[in-house]
C-alpha cells in the first residue's frame, strides 16, 4: 500500500462516514420549523390537552369520608 491508499483507508473513508452520519442525524434540526424559545411571544391559541378529551371539565363528587371539593385521583390513582 502506498501513502495515498493508506490516507484514503484510514482518514478519508472514516471522515466520510462521520459526515454522512452527522448529516442524517442533523437533517431534521437544519430543515425543521423554528422552535419556541423562552422570552419569545407565544403566537398560538391556548389548548388544553387530555388523554380523554370527553372528560375535560368533568368532575365527580368525592365520597363524604374524603377531602372536600370535586378533585379526584391523586398519588394513589383512585379515580
mmCIF file of the N, C-alpha and C atoms, coordinates in Angstrom:
data_MODEL
# 
_entry.id   MODEL 
# 
loop_
_atom_site.group_PDB 
_atom_site.id 
_atom_site.type_symbol 
_atom_site.label_atom_id 
_atom_site.label_alt_id 
_atom_site.label_comp_id 
_atom_site.label_asym_id 
_atom_site.label_entity_id 
_atom_site.label_seq_id 
_atom_site.pdbx_PDB_ins_code 
_atom_site.Cartn_x 
_atom_site.Cartn_y 
_atom_site.Cartn_z 
_atom_site.occupancy 
_atom_site.B_iso_or_equiv 
_atom_site.pdbx_formal_charge 
_atom_site.auth_seq_id 
_atom_site.auth_comp_id 
_atom_site.auth_asym_id 
_atom_site.auth_atom_id 
_atom_site.pdbx_PDB_model_num 
ATOM 1   N N  . UNK A 1 1  ? 0.836   -1.189 0.000  1.00 0.00 ? 1  UNK A N  1 
ATOM 2   C CA . UNK A 1 1  ? 0.000   0.000  0.000  1.00 0.00 ? 1  UNK A CA 1 
ATOM 3   C C  . UNK A 1 1  ? 0.874   1.243  0.000  1.00 0.00 ? 1  UNK A C  1 
ATOM 4   N N  . UNK A 1 2  ? 0.531   2.175  -0.837 1.00 0.00 ? 2  UNK A N  1 
ATOM 5   C CA . UNK A 1 2  ? 1.281   3.429  -0.818 1.00 0.00 ? 2  UNK A CA 1 
ATOM 6   C C  . UNK A 1 2  ? 0.615   4.412  0.149  1.00 0.00 ? 2  UNK A C  1 
ATOM 7   N N  . UNK A 1 3  ? 1.198   5.584  0.312  1.00 0.00 ? 3  UNK A N  1 
ATOM 8   C CA . UNK A 1 3  ? 0.708   6.566  1.286  1.00 0.00 ? 3  UNK A CA 1 
ATOM 9   C C  . UNK A 1 3  ? -0.678  7.093  0.926  1.00 0.00 ? 3  UNK A C  1 
ATOM 10  N N  . UNK A 1 4  ? -0.978  7.218  -0.351 1.00 0.00 ? 4  UNK A N  1 
ATOM 11  C CA . UNK A 1 4  ? -2.298  7.690  -0.776 1.00 0.00 ? 4  UNK A CA 1 
ATOM 12  C C  . UNK A 1 4  ? -3.411  6.721  -0.395 1.00 0.00 ? 4  UNK A C  1 
ATOM 13  N N  . UNK A 1 5  ? -3.178  5.435  -0.607 1.00 0.00 ? 5  UNK A N  1 
ATOM 14  C CA . UNK A 1 5  ? -4.174  4.430  -0.224 1.00 0.00 ? 5  UNK A CA 1 
ATOM 15  C C  . UNK A 1 5  ? -4.334  4.370  1.285  1.00 0.00 ? 5  UNK A C  1 
ATOM 16  N N  . UNK A 1 6  ? -3.246  4.525  2.008  1.00 0.00 ? 6  UNK A N  1 
ATOM 17  C CA . UNK A 1 6  ? -3.299  4.498  3.474  1.00 0.00 ? 6  UNK A CA 1 
ATOM 18  C C  . UNK A 1 6  ? -4.124  5.672  3.999  1.00 0.00 ? 6  UNK A C  1 
ATOM 19  N N  . UNK A 1 7  ? -3.898  6.854  3.461  1.00 0.00 ? 7  UNK A N  1 
ATOM 20  C CA . UNK A 1 7  ? -4.673  8.029  3.885  1.00 0.00 ? 7  UNK A CA 1 
ATOM 21  C C  . UNK A 1 7  ? -6.143  7.853  3.511  1.00 0.00 ? 7  UNK A C  1 
ATOM 22  N N  . UNK A 1 8  ? -6.397  7.296  2.339  1.00 0.00 ? 8  UNK A N  1 
ATOM 23  C CA . UNK A 1 8  ? -7.775  7.062  1.922  1.00 0.00 ? 8  UNK A CA 1 
ATOM 24  C C  . UNK A 1 8  ? -8.491  6.118  2.874  1.00 0.00 ? 8  UNK A C  1 
ATOM 25  N N  . UNK A 1 9  ? -7.834  5.018  3.207  1.00 0.00 ? 9  UNK A N  1 
ATOM 26  C CA . UNK A 1 9  ? -8.469  3.998  4.055  1.00 0.00 ? 9  UNK A CA 1 
ATOM 27  C C  . UNK A 1 9  ? -8.621  4.476  5.496  1.00 0.00 ? 9  UNK A C  1 
ATOM 28  N N  . UNK A 1 10 ? -7.590  5.120  6.045  1.00 0.00 ? 10 UNK A N  1 
ATOM 29  C CA . UNK A 1 10 ? -7.605  5.451  7.470  1.00 0.00 ? 10 UNK A CA 1 
ATOM 30  C C  . UNK A 1 10 ? -8.076  6.868  7.790  1.00 0.00 ? 10 UNK A C  1 
ATOM 31  N N  . UNK A 1 11 ? -8.241  7.733  6.803  1.00 0.00 ? 11 UNK A N  1 
ATOM 32  C CA . UNK A 1 11 ? -8.664  9.105  7.085  1.00 0.00 ? 11 UNK A CA 1 
ATOM 33  C C  . UNK A 1 11 ? -9.900  9.518  6.295  1.00 0.00 ? 11 UNK A C  1 
ATOM 34  N N  . UNK A 1 12 ? -9.880  9.360  4.993  1.00 0.00 ? 12 UNK A N  1 
ATOM 35  C CA . UNK A 1 12 ? -10.958 9.886  4.161  1.00 0.00 ? 12 UNK A CA 1 
ATOM 36  C C  . UNK A 1 12 ? -12.240 9.072  4.330  1.00 0.00 ? 12 UNK A C  1 
ATOM 37  N N  . UNK A 1 13 ? -12.137 7.776  4.286  1.00 0.00 ? 13 UNK A N  1 
ATOM 38  C CA . UNK A 1 13 ? -13.349 6.945  4.415  1.00 0.00 ? 13 UNK A CA 1 
ATOM 39  C C  . UNK A 1 13 ? -14.004 7.114  5.784  1.00 0.00 ? 13 UNK A C  1 
ATOM 40  N N  . UNK A 1 14 ? -13.262 7.035  6.909  1.00 0.00 ? 14 UNK A N  1 
ATOM 41  C CA . UNK A 1 14 ? -13.932 7.296  8.204  1.00 0.00 ? 14 UNK A CA 1 
ATOM 42  C C  . UNK A 1 14 ? -14.511 8.707  8.303  1.00 0.00 ? 14 UNK A C  1 
ATOM 43  N N  . UNK A 1 15 ? -13.818 9.708  7.757  1.00 0.00 ? 15 UNK A N  1 
ATOM 44  C CA . UNK A 1 15 ? -14.352 11.073 7.790  1.00 0.00 ? 15 UNK A CA 1 
ATOM 45  C C  . UNK A 1 15 ? -15.641 11.170 6.983  1.00 0.00 ? 15 UNK A C  1 
ATOM 46  N N  . UNK A 1 16 ? -15.712 10.472 5.862  1.00 0.00 ? 16 UNK A N  1 
ATOM 47  C CA . UNK A 1 16 ? -16.938 10.473 5.056  1.00 0.00 ? 16 UNK A CA 1 
ATOM 48  C C  . UNK A 1 16 ? -18.078 9.783  5.800  1.00 0.00 ? 16 UNK A C  1 
ATOM 49  N N  . UNK A 1 17 ? -17.778 8.710  6.497  1.00 0.00 ? 17 UNK A N  1 
ATOM 50  C CA . UNK A 1 17 ? -18.816 8.012  7.277  1.00 0.00 ? 17 UNK A CA 1 
ATOM 51  C C  . UNK A 1 17 ? -19.338 8.927  8.386  1.00 0.00 ? 17 UNK A C  1 
ATOM 52  N N  . UNK A 1 18 ? -18.448 9.612  9.086  1.00 0.00 ? 18 UNK A N  1 
ATOM 53  C CA . UNK A 1 18 ? -18.880 10.542 10.135 1.00 0.00 ? 18 UNK A CA 1 
ATOM 54  C C  . UNK A 1 18 ? -19.701 11.690 9.547  1.00 0.00 ? 18 UNK A C  1 
ATOM 55  N N  . UNK A 1 19 ? -19.303 12.198 8.395  1.00 0.00 ? 19 UNK A N  1 
ATOM 56  C CA . UNK A 1 19 ? -20.030 13.302 7.769  1.00 0.00 ? 19 UNK A CA 1 
ATOM 57  C C  . UNK A 1 19 ? -21.429 12.879 7.351  1.00 0.00 ? 19 UNK A C  1 
ATOM 58  N N  . UNK A 1 20 ? -21.560 11.701 6.764  1.00 0.00 ? 20 UNK A N  1 
ATOM 59  C CA . UNK A 1 20 ? -22.885 11.211 6.357  1.00 0.00 ? 20 UNK A CA 1 
ATOM 60  C C  . UNK A 1 20 ? -23.758 10.989 7.580  1.00 0.00 ? 20 UNK A C  1 
ATOM 61  N N  . UNK A 1 21 ? -23.203 10.401 8.641  1.00 0.00 ? 21 UNK A N  1 
ATOM 62  C CA . UNK A 1 21 ? -23.964 10.181 9.874  1.00 0.00 ? 21 UNK A CA 1 
ATOM 63  C C  . UNK A 1 21 ? -24.406 11.510 10.482 1.00 0.00 ? 21 UNK A C  1 
ATOM 64  N N  . UNK A 1 22 ? -23.535 12.502 10.492 1.00 0.00 ? 22 UNK A N  1 
ATOM 65  C CA . UNK A 1 22 ? -23.897 13.809 11.039 1.00 0.00 ? 22 UNK A CA 1 
ATOM 66  C C  . UNK A 1 22 ? -25.000 14.462 10.218 1.00 0.00 ? 22 UNK A C  1 
ATOM 67  N N  . UNK A 1 23 ? -24.924 14.378 8.909  1.00 0.00 ? 23 UNK A N  1 
ATOM 68  C CA . UNK A 1 23 ? -25.969 14.967 8.073  1.00 0.00 ? 23 UNK A CA 1 
ATOM 69  C C  . UNK A 1 23 ? -27.312 14.281 8.272  1.00 0.00 ? 23 UNK A C  1 
ATOM 70  N N  . UNK A 1 24 ? -27.304 12.973 8.423  1.00 0.00 ? 24 UNK A N  1 
ATOM 71  C CA . UNK A 1 24 ? -28.562 12.238 8.621  1.00 0.00 ? 24 UNK A CA 1 
ATOM 72  C C  . UNK A 1 24 ? -29.178 12.592 9.971  1.00 0.00 ? 24 UNK A C  1 
ATOM 73  N N  . UNK A 1 25 ? -28.373 12.694 11.008 1.00 0.00 ? 25 UNK A N  1 
ATOM 74  C CA . UNK A 1 25 ? -28.934 12.978 12.334 1.00 0.00 ? 25 UNK A CA 1 
ATOM 75  C C  . UNK A 1 25 ? -29.325 14.438 12.508 1.00 0.00 ? 25 UNK A C  1 
ATOM 76  N N  . UNK A 1 26 ? -28.645 15.360 11.840 1.00 0.00 ? 26 UNK A N  1 
ATOM 77  C CA . UNK A 1 26 ? -28.953 16.784 11.980 1.00 0.00 ? 26 UNK A CA 1 
ATOM 78  C C  . UNK A 1 26 ? -29.917 17.291 10.921 1.00 0.00 ? 26 UNK A C  1 
ATOM 79  N N  . UNK A 1 27 ? -30.353 16.443 10.026 1.00 0.00 ? 27 UNK A N  1 
ATOM 80  C CA . UNK A 1 27 ? -31.231 16.854 8.932  1.00 0.00 ? 27 UNK A CA 1 
ATOM 81  C C  . UNK A 1 27 ? -32.501 17.516 9.433  1.00 0.00 ? 27 UNK A C  1 
ATOM 82  N N  . UNK A 1 28 ? -33.168 16.912 10.403 1.00 0.00 ? 28 UNK A N  1 
ATOM 83  C CA . UNK A 1 28 ? -34.426 17.493 10.886 1.00 0.00 ? 28 UNK A CA 1 
ATOM 84  C C  . UNK A 1 28 ? -34.186 18.800 11.627 1.00 0.00 ? 28 UNK A C  1 
ATOM 85  N N  . UNK A 1 29 ? -33.059 18.924 12.304 1.00 0.00 ? 29 UNK A N  1 
ATOM 86  C CA . UNK A 1 29 ? -32.766 20.154 13.027 1.00 0.00 ? 29 UNK A CA 1 
ATOM 87  C C  . UNK A 1 29 ? -32.461 21.293 12.058 1.00 0.00 ? 29 UNK A C  1 
ATOM 88  N N  . UNK A 1 30 ? -31.835 20.989 10.949 1.00 0.00 ? 30 UNK A N  1 
ATOM 89  C CA . UNK A 1 30 ? -31.468 22.027 9.996  1.00 0.00 ? 30 UNK A CA 1 
ATOM 90  C C  . UNK A 1 30 ? -32.650 22.483 9.151  1.00 0.00 ? 30 UNK A C  1 
ATOM 91  N N  . UNK A 1 31 ? -33.585 21.594 8.847  1.00 0.00 ? 31 UNK A N  1 
ATOM 92  C CA . UNK A 1 31 ? -34.693 21.937 7.966  1.00 0.00 ? 31 UNK A CA 1 
ATOM 93  C C  . UNK A 1 31 ? -36.031 22.043 8.692  1.00 0.00 ? 31 UNK A C  1 
ATOM 94  N N  . UNK A 1 32 ? -36.051 21.812 9.997  1.00 0.00 ? 32 UNK A N  1 
ATOM 95  C CA . UNK A 1 32 ? -37.305 21.810 10.740 1.00 0.00 ? 32 UNK A CA 1 
ATOM 96  C C  . UNK A 1 32 ? -37.850 23.198 10.979 1.00 0.00 ? 32 UNK A C  1 
ATOM 97  N N  . UNK A 1 33 ? -39.027 23.242 11.574 1.00 0.00 ? 33 UNK A N  1 
ATOM 98  C CA . UNK A 1 33 ? -39.647 24.516 11.907 1.00 0.00 ? 33 UNK A CA 1 
ATOM 99  C C  . UNK A 1 33 ? -38.921 25.143 13.093 1.00 0.00 ? 33 UNK A C  1 
ATOM 100 N N  . UNK A 1 34 ? -38.931 26.441 13.217 1.00 0.00 ? 34 UNK A N  1 
ATOM 101 C CA . UNK A 1 34 ? -38.246 27.073 14.339 1.00 0.00 ? 34 UNK A CA 1 
ATOM 102 C C  . UNK A 1 34 ? -38.928 26.714 15.658 1.00 0.00 ? 34 UNK A C  1 
ATOM 103 N N  . UNK A 1 35 ? -38.128 26.525 16.684 1.00 0.00 ? 35 UNK A N  1 
ATOM 104 C CA . UNK A 1 35 ? -38.645 26.151 17.994 1.00 0.00 ? 35 UNK A CA 1 
ATOM 105 C C  . UNK A 1 35 ? -38.956 27.382 18.825 1.00 0.00 ? 35 UNK A C  1 
ATOM 106 N N  . UNK A 1 36 ? -39.853 27.213 19.786 1.00 0.00 ? 36 UNK A N  1 
ATOM 107 C CA . UNK A 1 36 ? -40.155 28.285 20.733 1.00 0.00 ? 36 UNK A CA 1 
ATOM 108 C C  . UNK A 1 36 ? -39.012 28.374 21.733 1.00 0.00 ? 36 UNK A C  1 
ATOM 109 N N  . UNK A 1 37 ? -38.574 29.558 21.988 1.00 0.00 ? 37 UNK A N  1 
ATOM 110 C CA . UNK A 1 37 ? -37.539 29.828 22.982 1.00 0.00 ? 37 UNK A CA 1 
ATOM 111 C C  . UNK A 1 37 ? -38.132 30.708 24.075 1.00 0.00 ? 37 UNK A C  1 
ATOM 112 N N  . UNK A 1 38 ? -37.768 30.479 25.335 1.00 0.00 ? 38 UNK A N  1 
ATOM 113 C CA . UNK A 1 38 ? -38.285 31.323 26.410 1.00 0.00 ? 38 UNK A CA 1 
ATOM 114 C C  . UNK A 1 38 ? -38.007 32.790 26.135 1.00 0.00 ? 38 UNK A C  1 
ATOM 115 N N  . UNK A 1 39 ? -39.009 33.618 26.394 1.00 0.00 ? 39 UNK A N  1 
ATOM 116 C CA . UNK A 1 39 ? -38.897 35.044 26.165 1.00 0.00 ? 39 UNK A CA 1 
ATOM 117 C C  . UNK A 1 39 ? -39.527 35.479 24.855 1.00 0.00 ? 39 UNK A C  1 
ATOM 118 N N  . UNK A 1 40 ? -39.752 34.548 23.946 1.00 0.00 ? 40 UNK A N  1 
ATOM 119 C CA . UNK A 1 40 ? -40.404 34.894 22.691 1.00 0.00 ? 40 UNK A CA 1 
ATOM 120 C C  . UNK A 1 40 ? -41.915 34.977 22.917 1.00 0.00 ? 40 UNK A C  1 
ATOM 121 N N  . UNK A 1 41 ? -42.613 35.803 22.154 1.00 0.00 ? 41 UNK A N  1 
ATOM 122 C CA . UNK A 1 41 ? -44.077 35.848 22.296 1.00 0.00 ? 41 UNK A CA 1 
ATOM 123 C C  . UNK A 1 41 ? -44.702 34.541 21.811 1.00 0.00 ? 41 UNK A C  1 
ATOM 124 N N  . UNK A 1 42 ? -45.736 34.120 22.494 1.00 0.00 ? 42 UNK A N  1 
ATOM 125 C CA . UNK A 1 42 ? -46.450 32.895 22.130 1.00 0.00 ? 42 UNK A CA 1 
ATOM 126 C C  . UNK A 1 42 ? -47.567 33.284 21.172 1.00 0.00 ? 42 UNK A C  1 
ATOM 127 N N  . UNK A 1 43 ? -47.502 32.804 19.939 1.00 0.00 ? 43 UNK A N  1 
ATOM 128 C CA . UNK A 1 43 ? -48.422 33.231 18.893 1.00 0.00 ? 43 UNK A CA 1 
ATOM 129 C C  . UNK A 1 43 ? -49.510 32.213 18.591 1.00 0.00 ? 43 UNK A C  1 
ATOM 130 N N  . UNK A 1 44 ? -49.722 31.277 19.464 1.00 0.00 ? 44 UNK A N  1 
ATOM 131 C CA . UNK A 1 44 ? -50.695 30.224 19.211 1.00 0.00 ? 44 UNK A CA 1 
ATOM 132 C C  . UNK A 1 44 ? -51.803 30.292 20.253 1.00 0.00 ? 44 UNK A C  1 
ATOM 133 N N  . UNK A 1 45 ? -53.020 29.846 19.908 1.00 0.00 ? 45 UNK A N  1 
ATOM 134 C CA . UNK A 1 45 ? -54.110 29.878 20.891 1.00 0.00 ? 45 UNK A CA 1 
ATOM 135 C C  . UNK A 1 45 ? -53.860 28.859 21.999 1.00 0.00 ? 45 UNK A C  1 
ATOM 136 N N  . UNK A 1 46 ? -54.355 29.134 23.220 1.00 0.00 ? 46 UNK A N  1 
ATOM 137 C CA . UNK A 1 46 ? -54.181 28.164 24.303 1.00 0.00 ? 46 UNK A CA 1 
ATOM 138 C C  . UNK A 1 46 ? -54.960 26.887 24.006 1.00 0.00 ? 46 UNK A C  1 
ATOM 139 N N  . UNK A 1 47 ? -54.418 25.762 24.448 1.00 0.00 ? 47 UNK A N  1 
ATOM 140 C CA . UNK A 1 47 ? -55.054 24.482 24.177 1.00 0.00 ? 47 UNK A CA 1 
ATOM 141 C C  . UNK A 1 47 ? -54.870 23.577 25.393 1.00 0.00 ? 47 UNK A C  1 
ATOM 142 N N  . UNK A 1 48 ? -55.955 23.014 25.857 1.00 0.00 ? 48 UNK A N  1 
ATOM 143 C CA . UNK A 1 48 ? -55.895 22.035 26.928 1.00 0.00 ? 48 UNK A CA 1 
ATOM 144 C C  . UNK A 1 48 ? -55.659 20.679 26.297 1.00 0.00 ? 48 UNK A C  1 
ATOM 145 N N  . UNK A 1 49 ? -54.791 19.892 26.909 1.00 0.00 ? 49 UNK A N  1 
ATOM 146 C CA . UNK A 1 49 ? -54.537 18.551 26.411 1.00 0.00 ? 49 UNK A CA 1 
ATOM 147 C C  . UNK A 1 49 ? -54.990 17.553 27.447 1.00 0.00 ? 49 UNK A C  1 
ATOM 148 N N  . UNK A 1 50 ? -55.622 16.507 26.974 1.00 0.00 ? 50 UNK A N  1 
ATOM 149 C CA . UNK A 1 50 ? -56.055 15.435 27.854 1.00 0.00 ? 50 UNK A CA 1 
ATOM 150 C C  . UNK A 1 50 ? -56.049 14.133 27.073 1.00 0.00 ? 50 UNK A C  1 
ATOM 151 N N  . UNK A 1 51 ? -55.729 13.057 27.739 1.00 0.00 ? 51 UNK A N  1 
ATOM 152 C CA . UNK A 1 51 ? -55.805 11.752 27.107 1.00 0.00 ? 51 UNK A CA 1 
ATOM 153 C C  . UNK A 1 51 ? -57.244 11.358 26.827 1.00 0.00 ? 51 UNK A C  1 
ATOM 154 N N  . UNK A 1 52 ? -58.187 11.995 27.516 1.00 0.00 ? 52 UNK A N  1 
ATOM 155 C CA . UNK A 1 52 ? -59.604 11.731 27.334 1.00 0.00 ? 52 UNK A CA 1 
ATOM 156 C C  . UNK A 1 52 ? -60.301 13.067 27.085 1.00 0.00 ? 52 UNK A C  1 
ATOM 157 N N  . UNK A 1 53 ? -60.387 13.522 25.835 1.00 0.00 ? 53 UNK A N  1 
ATOM 158 C CA . UNK A 1 53 ? -60.966 14.839 25.563 1.00 0.00 ? 53 UNK A CA 1 
ATOM 159 C C  . UNK A 1 53 ? -62.402 14.986 26.040 1.00 0.00 ? 53 UNK A C  1 
ATOM 160 N N  . UNK A 1 54 ? -63.172 13.893 26.055 1.00 0.00 ? 54 UNK A N  1 
ATOM 161 C CA . UNK A 1 54 ? -64.557 13.993 26.523 1.00 0.00 ? 54 UNK A CA 1 
ATOM 162 C C  . UNK A 1 54 ? -64.610 14.254 28.023 1.00 0.00 ? 54 UNK A C  1 
ATOM 163 N N  . UNK A 1 55 ? -63.530 13.933 28.750 1.00 0.00 ? 55 UNK A N  1 
ATOM 164 C CA . UNK A 1 55 ? -63.519 14.075 30.200 1.00 0.00 ? 55 UNK A CA 1 
ATOM 165 C C  . UNK A 1 55 ? -63.018 15.422 30.687 1.00 0.00 ? 55 UNK A C  1 
ATOM 166 N N  . UNK A 1 56 ? -62.630 16.313 29.799 1.00 0.00 ? 56 UNK A N  1 
ATOM 167 C CA . UNK A 1 56 ? -62.137 17.620 30.228 1.00 0.00 ? 56 UNK A CA 1 
ATOM 168 C C  . UNK A 1 56 ? -63.277 18.382 30.879 1.00 0.00 ? 56 UNK A C  1 
ATOM 169 N N  . UNK A 1 57 ? -63.043 18.845 32.054 1.00 0.00 ? 57 UNK A N  1 
ATOM 170 C CA . UNK A 1 57 ? -64.034 19.632 32.773 1.00 0.00 ? 57 UNK A CA 1 
ATOM 171 C C  . UNK A 1 57 ? -65.044 18.787 33.535 1.00 0.00 ? 57 UNK A C  1 
ATOM 172 N N  . UNK A 1 58 ? -65.028 17.492 33.346 1.00 0.00 ? 58 UNK A N  1 
ATOM 173 C CA . UNK A 1 58 ? -65.970 16.635 34.068 1.00 0.00 ? 58 UNK A CA 1 
ATOM 174 C C  . UNK A 1 58 ? -65.409 16.344 35.459 1.00 0.00 ? 58 UNK A C  1 
ATOM 175 N N  . UNK A 1 59 ? -66.225 16.567 36.473 1.00 0.00 ? 59 UNK A N  1 
ATOM 176 C CA . UNK A 1 59 ? -65.820 16.284 37.845 1.00 0.00 ? 59 UNK A CA 1 
ATOM 177 C C  . UNK A 1 59 ? -66.814 15.307 38.443 1.00 0.00 ? 59 UNK A C  1 
ATOM 178 N N  . UNK A 1 60 ? -66.322 14.468 39.275 1.00 0.00 ? 60 UNK A N  1 
ATOM 179 C CA . UNK A 1 60 ? -67.236 13.594 40.002 1.00 0.00 ? 60 UNK A CA 1 
ATOM 180 C C  . UNK A 1 60 ? -67.098 13.906 41.477 1.00 0.00 ? 60 UNK A C  1 
ATOM 181 N N  . UNK A 1 61 ? -68.193 13.942 42.199 1.00 0.00 ? 61 UNK A N  1 
ATOM 182 C CA . UNK A 1 61 ? -68.118 14.262 43.623 1.00 0.00 ? 61 UNK A CA 1 
ATOM 183 C C  . UNK A 1 61 ? -67.373 13.175 44.394 1.00 0.00 ? 61 UNK A C  1 
ATOM 184 N N  . UNK A 1 62 ? -66.654 13.596 45.412 1.00 0.00 ? 62 UNK A N  1 
ATOM 185 C CA . UNK A 1 62 ? -65.928 12.651 46.257 1.00 0.00 ? 62 UNK A CA 1 
ATOM 186 C C  . UNK A 1 62 ? -66.856 12.070 47.306 1.00 0.00 ? 62 UNK A C  1 
ATOM 187 N N  . UNK A 1 63 ? -66.435 10.966 47.870 1.00 0.00 ? 63 UNK A N  1 
ATOM 188 C CA . UNK A 1 63 ? -67.194 10.367 48.978 1.00 0.00 ? 63 UNK A CA 1 
ATOM 189 C C  . UNK A 1 63 ? -67.150 11.311 50.169 1.00 0.00 ? 63 UNK A C  1 
ATOM 190 N N  . UNK A 1 64 ? -68.118 11.188 51.049 1.00 0.00 ? 64 UNK A N  1 
ATOM 191 C CA . UNK A 1 64 ? -68.199 12.090 52.195 1.00 0.00 ? 64 UNK A CA 1 
ATOM 192 C C  . UNK A 1 64 ? -67.045 11.877 53.169 1.00 0.00 ? 64 UNK A C  1 
ATOM 193 N N  . UNK A 1 65 ? -66.380 10.723 53.135 1.00 0.00 ? 65 UNK A N  1 
ATOM 194 C CA . UNK A 1 65 ? -65.284 10.457 54.059 1.00 0.00 ? 65 UNK A CA 1 
ATOM 195 C C  . UNK A 1 65 ? -63.950 11.006 53.593 1.00 0.00 ? 65 UNK A C  1 
ATOM 196 N N  . UNK A 1 66 ? -63.900 11.616 52.432 1.00 0.00 ? 66 UNK A N  1 
ATOM 197 C CA . UNK A 1 66 ? -62.632 12.125 51.920 1.00 0.00 ? 66 UNK A CA 1 
ATOM 198 C C  . UNK A 1 66 ? -62.608 13.643 51.980 1.00 0.00 ? 66 UNK A C  1 
ATOM 199 N N  . UNK A 1 67 ? -61.589 14.225 51.423 1.00 0.00 ? 67 UNK A N  1 
ATOM 200 C CA . UNK A 1 67 ? -61.433 15.680 51.450 1.00 0.00 ? 67 UNK A CA 1 
ATOM 201 C C  . UNK A 1 67 ? -62.580 16.351 50.696 1.00 0.00 ? 67 UNK A C  1 
ATOM 202 N N  . UNK A 1 68 ? -62.817 17.609 51.032 1.00 0.00 ? 68 UNK A N  1 
ATOM 203 C CA . UNK A 1 68 ? -63.916 18.325 50.384 1.00 0.00 ? 68 UNK A CA 1 
ATOM 204 C C  . UNK A 1 68 ? -63.496 18.781 49.009 1.00 0.00 ? 68 UNK A C  1 
ATOM 205 N N  . UNK A 1 69 ? -64.477 19.058 48.162 1.00 0.00 ? 69 UNK A N  1 
ATOM 206 C CA . UNK A 1 69 ? -64.216 19.539 46.822 1.00 0.00 ? 69 UNK A CA 1 
ATOM 207 C C  . UNK A 1 69 ? -64.592 18.505 45.768 1.00 0.00 ? 69 UNK A C  1 
ATOM 208 N N  . UNK A 1 70 ? -64.196 18.770 44.563 1.00 0.00 ? 70 UNK A N  1 
ATOM 209 C CA . UNK A 1 70 ? -64.538 17.854 43.467 1.00 0.00 ? 70 UNK A CA 1 
ATOM 210 C C  . UNK A 1 70 ? -63.291 17.204 42.884 1.00 0.00 ? 70 UNK A C  1 
ATOM 211 N N  . UNK A 1 71 ? -62.138 17.392 43.503 1.00 0.00 ? 71 UNK A N  1 
ATOM 212 C CA . UNK A 1 71 ? -60.909 16.806 42.971 1.00 0.00 ? 71 UNK A CA 1 
ATOM 213 C C  . UNK A 1 71 ? -60.941 15.300 43.128 1.00 0.00 ? 71 UNK A C  1 
ATOM 214 N N  . UNK A 1 72 ? -60.397 14.607 42.153 1.00 0.00 ? 72 UNK A N  1 
ATOM 215 C CA . UNK A 1 72 ? -60.332 13.146 42.207 1.00 0.00 ? 72 UNK A CA 1 
ATOM 216 C C  . UNK A 1 72 ? -58.943 12.714 41.801 1.00 0.00 ? 72 UNK A C  1 
ATOM 217 N N  . UNK A 1 73 ? -58.577 11.509 42.167 1.00 0.00 ? 73 UNK A N  1 
ATOM 218 C CA . UNK A 1 73 ? -57.274 10.981 41.753 1.00 0.00 ? 73 UNK A CA 1 
ATOM 219 C C  . UNK A 1 73 ? -56.265 11.175 42.866 1.00 0.00 ? 73 UNK A C  1 
ATOM 220 N N  . UNK A 1 74 ? -55.106 11.649 42.528 1.00 0.00 ? 74 UNK A N  1 
ATOM 221 C CA . UNK A 1 74 ? -54.052 11.857 43.494 1.00 0.00 ? 74 UNK A CA 1 
ATOM 222 C C  . UNK A 1 74 ? -52.947 10.841 43.301 1.00 0.00 ? 74 UNK A C  1 
ATOM 223 N N  . UNK A 1 75 ? -52.103 10.722 44.312 1.00 0.00 ? 75 UNK A N  1 
ATOM 224 C CA . UNK A 1 75 ? -50.943 9.836  44.213 1.00 0.00 ? 75 UNK A CA 1 
ATOM 225 C C  . UNK A 1 75 ? -51.376 8.371  44.161 1.00 0.00 ? 75 UNK A C  1 
ATOM 226 N N  . UNK A 1 76 ? -52.507 8.063  44.749 1.00 0.00 ? 76 UNK A N  1 
ATOM 227 C CA . UNK A 1 76 ? -52.981 6.677  44.745 1.00 0.00 ? 76 UNK A CA 1 
ATOM 228 C C  . UNK A 1 76 ? -53.548 6.287  43.385 1.00 0.00 ? 76 UNK A C  1 
ATOM 229 N N  . UNK A 1 77 ? -54.005 7.272  42.634 1.00 0.00 ? 77 UNK A N  1 
ATOM 230 C CA . UNK A 1 77 ? -54.602 6.981  41.342 1.00 0.00 ? 77 UNK A CA 1 
ATOM 231 C C  . UNK A 1 77 ? -55.995 6.413  41.461 1.00 0.00 ? 77 UNK A C  1 
ATOM 232 N N  . UNK A 1 78 ? -56.675 6.651  42.583 1.00 0.00 ? 78 UNK A N  1 
ATOM 233 C CA . UNK A 1 78 ? -58.060 6.184  42.720 1.00 0.00 ? 78 UNK A CA 1 
ATOM 234 C C  . UNK A 1 78 ? -58.959 7.236  42.102 1.00 0.00 ? 78 UNK A C  1 
ATOM 235 N N  . UNK A 1 79 ? -59.389 7.013  40.895 1.00 0.00 ? 79 UNK A N  1 
ATOM 236 C CA . UNK A 1 79 ? -60.142 7.992  40.152 1.00 0.00 ? 79 UNK A CA 1 
ATOM 237 C C  . UNK A 1 79 ? -61.574 7.600  40.189 1.00 0.00 ? 79 UNK A C  1 
# 
